[in-house]
């Protein structure tokens, strides 16, 4: 991890200190206290828009080094905030593991690819924890920047390099993203990515030239081969690892029944009662819920047909 307080780390520290709605900060602190956390990161579309609607996305980072074999652990939480209910999807893992993953040392591709994108450090146990998170995000940007330079053209716009990076990481994961998703990320977060790549390359020890809007990383052929070899192994393992995580989440997602019930009602208008059985055995309860949903949609279509 890069621990020098250079321009990249200074920029990251400022970005992580972005202000958020007090309700988000209070929710994060409550989750942190409950988990005995070192830090909480807030990310996703709600960070960008400032909205409290939908589901807030948090990463809770714990102390210690003894990590679960498959991380992170995913959970769903609700919290009353005046007349509204705040909802959050929470990923939990050790801060030490998060920091190692950010450097690219591990086979994981999700941490550095996710956290080169905007996030806010909404709670930290102390200055040491805050500094460790800043260092980890600094490392994530360096890891992502090196790969972007290796995957991208010899010369191009900074967007060309980020597009190459996100296209590659999406393909390496067991997930479905609409075509052009990388363009959405860059357009809605233009201010975040503006000037970020040259700083990341400089922190990685990769010189670059800028002529107007054209960037040329001075990446030696042997260094490019080394980076692409590093990526080839992670790309090959990306989908299997992501699939294993999805399987784990399907059986260990704390609060899965409440999360699913909220999603169904939000998108279809059908209320789903969260019974003790459904809370404890969401997979076993799923067929009945799906049957009820099918009948609900049939009734809705029938009503619309008569209208």
C-alpha positions, 0 to 999 in steps of 0.5 A, a space after each residue: 500500500 502507498 502510505 506517502 501523503 502525496 497528491 493522490 492521497 490528499 485528493 482521496 482524503 478530501 473526497 472521502 470527507 464529503 458531507 452526507 445527510 445527517 441521517 446517513 451518518 447516524 445510521 452508519 454510526 449505529 451500524 458501526 457501534 453494533 458491529 464493533 467496526 473500525 470504519 464505515 464507507 458509504 457508496 452508490 447512487 445515494 451518495 451521488 444524489 443525496 437521496 434517502 430513498 431506496 437502499 443505502 449501500 455501506 461497507 462496514 470494516 472490522 478490526 482484526 485479521 481473522 477473515 471469513 473464507 468467503 467475504 464480505 458478509 451481506 446483511 439488510 437493515 432498517 432504521 426509523 428516521 422520522 416519518 420514513 424508514 431508512 433501508 441499507 444493504 451492508 457488506 462487512 469484512 475486516 479492514 485488513 482484508 479490505 486493504 490487502 484486496 485494494 492493493 491487488 495482492 488478492 485474487 479479488 477484483 471487486 474492491 479496487 474496481 468498486 472503490 476507485 469510484 466515489 465513496 465517503 468515509 462516514 464513520 471512523 473509530 479513530 484517526 488511525 482507522 481513518 488513515 488506514 482507509 485512506 491508504 486502502 482507497 489510495 491503493 485501490 486507485 493505483 491498482 485500477 490505474 495501472 490496469 487501465 493503462 495496460 488495457 487501454 490504448 497507447 494514447 487516448 483520452 482518460 475516458 478511454 482508459 477508464 472504459 477499458 478498465 470497467 469493461 474488463 472488470 464487468 466481464 470478469 464478474 458473474 453479473 449482468 450489466 447493460 451494455 455501456 454501463 461504463 459510460 454511465 459511471 463516467 458521465 454521472 461521476 465526471 467530477 470524481 474521475 477528472 484528473 484522477 488517472 494521471 495522479 494514480 499513474 504518478 503514484 504507481 511510478 508510471 510516467 505519462 504525457 498529457 497533450 490537451 485531452 490526450 494522455 500517453 502512459 509511458 508503460 514499458 512493454 515488459 511492465 505491460 506484460 507483467 500487469 496483463 499477466 497479473 490480470 489474466 489470472 484474476 480475470 480467469 478466477 473472477 466469475 467462479 469467485 463471484 458465483 461462490 459469493 452469490 451462493 453464500 449470500 443466498 444462504 447467509 444474507 441476514 435480513 434477506 426476507 425483509 429486503 425481498 419483501 420491500 423490493 417486491 412491494 416497491 416494484 409490484 405493489 404487492 405487500 409480503 408478510 415477513 413471517 418468522 418462517 420466511 425470516 428464518 428460511 427465505 429460500 424455502 419460502 420463496 416458491 409461495 411468495 412467487 406464486 402469490 406474486 404471479 396471482 397478484 400480477 394476473 389480477 392486475 392485468 385482469 383489472 387493467 383489461 376491464 378498465 
